[in-house]
């Protein structure tokens, strides 16, 4: 049999293509489809020989698809219609239309029946970037198989853009732990004892790599990533602050580096400074004193390259020079964890 012919829908910057390569199966992406012109430039830059269709998925005809005679579809359609903090429009959200179109033109009901008759099984996975928790309807193989990947990137509640959210303390806590009860007392920095303990536990899990393994060398260009005073004063209490020796971060979403709240962790580069000593009783201080204290933490954003590293993109992956910082964060925030998907592709084809 020749290489598996893969159709990559919603291809973005090519996270799926990266994962396909990492999975080491013999495969060829016969077409990648996305409407986003900026994403497409990045895709072309990294996968120049892959046919890229810059069009909407609804605009593809069944005949065009059939001509590709593909064996596998890899896709991560927009998740915003389904996220907890989003509008929860589900299939009534227009952003779901293209996916419904795909389901419609591929005779799904028939397809599943045929596959089942031929002895195929289908599997559903409940995913977190820290673990792949396997959840099989037919209980086979057993649930609770955990696969650990890279650094502990927590799934965050917020996949919606902060423009769509109203700001609430702790709305950036992760989906797994549920809504934080309003009654729980904050220890400092709007964090409850329970949340702090959860983070401490994750940071002491030696099986997960430290963030320092994913960081770029310190250099002059780093200065552009430090949080400006205005952001520090305004958002310090809402930030998820991590140090290079942490083994967790929150999920980096598309507003990162621009909207501060709930979009991803920031890095405390002054490792010897105790967070508690900075935040205890800080409310009592003048703005100027607050700023002085907060500045001792030397907080910076993760760079796009560091987020690529955390997402498992290979060192060869890159952006064309003209793609701006804001665009890079946006595109990366929409992408996926390459290691997790590579593992899934191996399971699927193994
Ligand atoms: N897996 C991709 C990103 C998926 S995010 C990556 O690794 O980067 C969803 C992508 O779907 C976005 O790039 C968006 O531009 C694209 N998209 C959304 N609706 C679309 C439609 N109707 N037709 C084509 N592309 C669409």
Boltz pocket constraint, residues with backbone or C-beta under 6 A from the ligand:
constraints:
  - pocket:
      binder: B
      contacts: [[A, 9], [A, 10], [A, 11], [A, 12], [A, 13], [A, 14], [A, 15], [A, 16], [A, 33], [A, 34], [A, 35], [A, 36], [A, 39], [A, 55], [A, 56], [A, 57], [A, 58], [A, 75], [A, 76], [A, 77], [A, 78], [A, 95], [A, 98], [A, 331], [A, 334], [A, 335], [A, 336]]
      max_distance: 6.0
